Amino acid sequence: MAKNIILKLKEADLSGRGGAGFPTWLKWDLVKKAQGEKKYVICNASEGEPCVFKDKYIIENYPEELINGIVLAMEELSASEAYIYLNKDYYLKYGKNLKKIINKKKINLFKKTGGYIGGEESALCESIEGKRVEPRFKPPYLAEKGLFDCPTLVNNVETFYYASKINKEEYDKTRFYSINGDVLNPGVYELKESLSMEEILKETKNYPSFDFFVQAGGGVSGEIFLREELKTPCLGAGSITVYNKLKTDPFRLMEKWIEFFNYGNCDKCLPCREGGYRLGEMIKRRDLNREMISEILFSLKESSFCALGRSIPVPFRSFLKKVMEIEL
C-alpha cells in the first residue's frame, strides 16, 4: 500500500522553512483531523525580511514544484481552496506565470497587504478576509479556526517545494540558503541542512579572509555569530549575512534593524510599539543606556503579542554582547 504524504513528511523529518521550524507532518495532520465544513491551504510567499530571498528563487526557478506541493496538501487535507499570499513585488513579477501553471486549479493569488507583519500566519488570514492586518489571539490556532474560521494550513514556499520533492522521493535532506553581505559569491544555494555555517561559506567560496561576524537565521531578526562560533547549522529562514568587523559601523547597522522592525510592526501591542521606538531613539543619539536596553529587550521578549516583537532582542542582545562587548 502506498504511503500517504503525511507519513512521507514524517519519515523525511521535514520542518517548516518559514523560520519557526514546526514539524510539517504534524501541521498537516492537525488540519486533516480538524472538524470544519471547509478547509483551506495557504502558501505564505510574503518574504519581506531584508537579506532573505530563497522563496523568490524557488518561485522563479521551480514554480511547478511549488504548485504541485500545494495541490498535494489540498488533496490530502480535502481542502476546497488554496491561496498563494505573495508580496507585492513577487505578485507583479511572477503572478502571470503562476496563473498559467495553476490553470483551472482552485488556487488563488493574493497580493500581500500591510507591512512586514502581514506575513505572520494569522495576520495574513486577516488580510485575505479584508480586515485590519494584525495578528490574532491564539488559541484557537489556525489548524482549528483559520481563514474564514475554517481549519487552515499555512506553510511557506520552501516547505511546499520540499513536500513535492518528498512525495516524488527526490528529497536528500537539503535546504535553501540566502548568502549575502561582504562575500564574493552572493546568492541562493541548495545544500545539505546538516552543514555548519562555516562549511556553507567555504563550500560556496564565501568564507572571508578578513575578520568578520555573521547574522544567521534571519536577515534582520537573525542571531549574531563570531567566526569561532560557526560550527553549528544555519537555522530559521536560512539566511547568512557576512559583515566585515572592521568596516561595519555598529550604530548604522542597528539603525537599519530597528527601522525595519518599527516600520513593520502593526502598533497593536505596547512593548513592540514603545520598546522599538525607545530603542531607536537611543541608537540615533549614540547613547546606549545599558540598564534601559536590558529592560526593553526583556519586555519585548516576554510581553510582545507576536513573534515580530519577540524577535527584536535576538540580534540586538547578541550583537551588543559579541561585537560591541556590552554585557546586558
N, C-alpha and C positions, 0 to 999 in steps of 0.2 A: 504493500500500500504506500502510495506517495506521501511524503511528509508535507504538512501544510506549512505555509510561510512563517507562521508564528514559531513553530518548532525549529525551523531552519534558522530564524533570527536568534533564538535562544541558544542553539548549538554553536552558532557563529560568535556569540557573546558580543553582539553589536550594541554599542551605547550611542545615545543621541549625539549628534555632531553640532548642535547649536550652541553648546557651551556648558550645559548642566550635566551632561553625561548620564542621563537616566537610561536604564536598560530598555532598549527598543521593543523587545518582545513583550515585556510586561506592560508597556504603554498600550501596545496594540491589543493585548489580551484584556486589559481593563475596559477598553472601549467595546470590544467584541461581546463581553459579558454584561455590559450595561443595558438597562432597560430603557427603551425610547421608541417613539413612533418613527423617527427618522434619525439617521446618523450622518455625520459629516467628516470629511478628511480635509485638512488644511496643510498646504506646503508653505512654510514660512521662508520666503525669499526676500525678507526685508533688509537683510545685511547692510547695516548703516554705520558700523563702527570703523573708524579710520584704520588702515593697515590690515583689514580683513577682507579678502576678495576671492576666496575659494569657491563660494557659491556662484559667483559671477562666472568663474572659469568653467564650472560644470554646466551651467545654463547655456553658455556659448559653445562648448565642445561636445557635451553629451546630453542634449535635451531629450532624446528618445529614451535614454535610460531613466531620466528623471520622471518623465510621464509614465513609463512602464511601472516604476516603483509606486507612484500614486494610484494607478489602476489596480495594482496588486492589493494595496491597502483597502481600496473601495470594495473589491470583490471579497476579500477575507472578512471585512467588518460589516458587510451588507450595507455600505453607505450609499445613500441615494445621490449624493452630490459632493463635489470637491471644489476647493478654491486654491489657486496659487496666488499668494499675497506678495506682490512684487514691489520693491522700492521704485520710486518714480523713474529713475534713470534706466533701470532694467526693463521696466514696462515699455518705455519708449524704444529702447534698443532691441529687445528680444521678443516683445509681445506678438508681433506679426508672425514670426517663425513658430513660436509656441502654439499659437492658434491653429496654424497649419497642421502641426503634429497632433494636437488634440482632436482636430476634425469634429466629429459628432459626439465625442465622449462628453459626459456630464461634468466637465471640469471648467470652471470659470476663472478668468484672470481678473484680479482686483488690484488696483493701484493703491499703494500704501498712503495713508493719511496720517497727519500728526508728525511729531519729531521722532527721535530715536526710540522713545518709549513705545511708539506704535508697533514695534517689533516684539514686545512682550506678548506671550501667547494669549493671555486673556484680553489685553488691550487691543490686539488685532481682531478679536471677535467683536469687541465693541465697535471697532472701525467698520467692519463689514456690515454690522447691523445699523450703521449710520448714526451712532451715538458719540458722545464725547470720548476721545481717545485717552483712556486711562485704565490702569489695572483694576481687576475686580477683587473683592474679598474672596479668600479661599479658606476652608471649603465653602460650597461644593467645588470640586475640581472639574476641569473640562471634560474628563472621561465620563463624568456623570451628567454634567449640565454645562455645555459649552455654547457653541453657536446656536442662536435662536432657542436656547435652553435644551438643546439636544446633545446626546453623547458625541464628543468630538475628539478626533485625533489630530494633534499638531506636531509635525516633525519638520526639520529643516531640509534644505535641498540635498545636502550631502547624505543625510540619513536615508532619504528615498532612493537616491542613486545607489547606495550600497544594498538596500533591500532588493533592488532589481538584480544586482550582481550576485547576491547570495542565493536568490531563487534560481539563477542560472548556474549555480555552483562555480562562480568565477571570482569569488572573494578570497583574497590572500592576506587578510589581516593588515590592510593598508589604510591610510587616510591621507587627506589633502592638507598641505601646509602652505600658508601665505608667508613668504620670506621677503623682507624689505628693510629699508634703513641704509646704514653705511656698509653696503655689500656690493660685490661685483656683479652678481647674477640674481637680481630680484625676480620674483615670480611665484607661480604656484607649482608645487611638486607633490606627486603621489608617491609616498614611501611607507615603509613598514611603521605601524603605530608603536612598535616596541623600541624604536631607535631613540637614543638620547638626543637632547638638543645639540650637544657637541657633535655627535655623529651626523645629524641632519645638516649642520652647517658645513662640515667637512665634505660630506658626500655631494653636496650641491656646489662645492667650491666657493663657499661664502664665509669660511672661517677667517676672521680678520687677523692681520699681523700686528695690529696696534692694541693698546689697552682698551677694553670695551666692556659694556654690560648689555643685556638684552631685556626686552619686555616680552613676555611669552604668555600664551593662552588667549589673550585679547589684545587688540591694538591700542586701546586706551585703558581698559579695565584689567589688563594683564599684570602679573606679578613681575617684579624686577629680580633678575638673577645675575650674579657676577660670573666672570669667566670660570672660576673654580667650582661653580655650582651647576654646571651644565651636563652633569652625568644622568640627569633624570629625563623622562619623556616629556614632550610638549603636550599639555592637556588643553581643556577648554575649547576655544574656537580654532585652535591650530595655527595661531599667528606667532611669528618670531620677528621682532624688530630689533636690529642691531644699532647701538649708539656708540660713537667714539667718545670715550670717557673724558678725554682732554678737550675736545671741541664742543661738547654739549653744554649749553647754558642751562643749568638746573631750573632756574626760575621760568625761563621761556617754555621749557618742556612741561613744567607743572601748570603753567598758564594754559597751554594747549589742552591739557587734560581737563582742567576744571571748567574751561569754556565749553568744551564738548558736553560734559555732564550737566552743566547749568542750562545749556540750550536744549538739551534732550529730555530733561525731566518734565513731568506733567503738572508740577506745582500742587499735587494732591496732598502730600504729607509735609509736615513741618521740618523734620530732620533733614530731608533731602533739599527742600527749598531754601531753608535758612542756613543749614550747615554748609551747603555748597557755596552760597553767597559769601558767608563769613570767611571760608577758606580762600575763596578767590580774592577777597579784599586784602588778606594778609600777604598773599603771594604777589599781588600788584605793588604793595608797599615795600616788598622785600623785607618784611618784618615777621619772622616766624616765631610766634609765641608757643613754645613747646607744650605748655600745660593746656592752653586753649585748643591747639591742634589735636592733642590727645583726647580731650573731651568731645570734640566734634566728630572725630573718627569713630570713637566708641559709640556715640549716639547714632551715627549713620549705620553702623554695623548692627546694632541691637534694636533699633526702633524704626528703620525705614520700612515703608509699606511694601515695596517690591525690590527685586534684585538689582535695579539700577542704583538705588541709594546704598544698598549693602555692598555693592562692588567698588564704590569710591575709595574706601580705606585700603583696598588691596594694593594699587600702585603707589599711593602716597606713603603708606606705612613702610613698605619695603624699600622705596626709593630714598626716603629720608634716613632710614637706618643704614642701608648698604652703600649708597653713593654719597650722601651728604654727611653721613656719620652722626646723625642726630637720634638719640635714643628717646623714645616716647614712653 
